[in-house]
Amino acid sequence: MTWNVRIGINPISWMNDDLPALGGETPLETALSEGAEIGYEGFELGNKFPKDGPGLKAKLGEFGVACVSGWYSGFLAEDTVEAEVARCVAHMEKLQYNGAKVVVYGECAGTVQGQIDTPVSKRPTFRDAAAWQAYTERLNAFGQHLIDTYGIRLAYHHHMGAYVESPADIDQLMALTDPAKVFLLYDTGHAYFGGATDPLVPLKKHLARVVHVHCKDVRPAVITQARNDGWSFLHGVINGTFTVPGDGVIDYDAVLTTLKEAGYEGWLVVEAEQDPAVAPSYAYAKKGHDTLRAIVDRLSA
């Protein structure tokens, strides 16, 4: 039986929004044309995409690719629901216009992920149970607003350098949020780097909440060095903590089999930030696509 998933990619393989020195000179059209040629059905968004719904639809249409979703920088850990509701309008309307069903919610309050001189270990944490509770209540309210107003589900991206990083953080987030209002973006690479050396463990624990998947592989030796030497998140990226599926140690046969058996439907997004001068964009994007495509085809046979 055919498995109802689509394979997309994030443009970070070509250009890095957090560190423009990595591929900053590469035109958006290069990423779109190469991604389409490789066989990707859609793209997540980045800073070089048109900011309005019709303009985005037209640009993606030139290359025959869909809008997968887009990162949204949220600040609910330190701000109000009302402020977030007002701040999100343009982004959510753009996603809605282009048929996206989920939004990638990244908590950016206090995050150190974009600070090249700050060790990832200096990330923010909630001071106590009351702070966790207040945060998740704000997430519930915002998630309900997105569903009611835009028909879009909040896919929470656990991320290195942010409030929700480790498997224990993910457990706490899922325990305290409403499963009808807040959902999970599962990122294999961030799960591994965050402490899940077997990414299947947290995945299986929270399968019912997963509505979006980022597929990145890891280089464990580099991650170990990053932890031991107190690297920043971006310093790790530059030095190769992440790579594409099929180029690291994560068992994507097991990951995708787990998702299929759980009835997951949606996007599988290759998102592997690297220095394109070291890891050429086209070659690595193709390796990631072909790795996932072969597994999906086999599971659909």
Sequence and secondary structure as in RCSB ss.txt:
>XXXX:A:sequence
MTWNVRIGINPISWMNDDLPALGGETPLETALSEGAEIGYEGFELGNKFPKDGPGLKAKLGEFGVACVSGWYSGF
LAEDTVEAEVARCVAHMEKLQYNGAKVVVYGECAGTVQGQIDTPVSKRPTFRDAAAWQAYTERLNAFGQHLIDTY
GIRLAYHHHMGAYVESPADIDQLMALTDPAKVFLLYDTGHAYFGGATDPLVPLKKHLARVVHVHCKDVRPAVITQ
ARNDGWSFLHGVINGTFTVPGDGVIDYDAVLTTLKEAGYEGWLVVEAEQDPAVAPSYAYAKKGHDTLRAIVDRLS
A
>XXXX:A:secstr
    EEEEE GGGT  SS TTTTTTS HHHHHHHHHHHT  EEE  TTS SSHHHHHHHHHHHT EEEE EEEE 
TTTS HHHHHHHTHHHHHHHHHTT  EEEEEE TT  TT TTSBGGG    SSHHHHHHHHHHHHHHHHHHHHHH
S EEEEE  TTSSS SHHHHHHHHHHS TTTEEEEEEHHHHHHTT SSTHHHHHHTGGGEEEEEE EE HHHHHH
HHHTT BHHHHHHHTSEE TTSSS  HHHHHHHHHHTT  EEEEE     TTTS HHHHHHHHHHHHHHHHHHHH
 
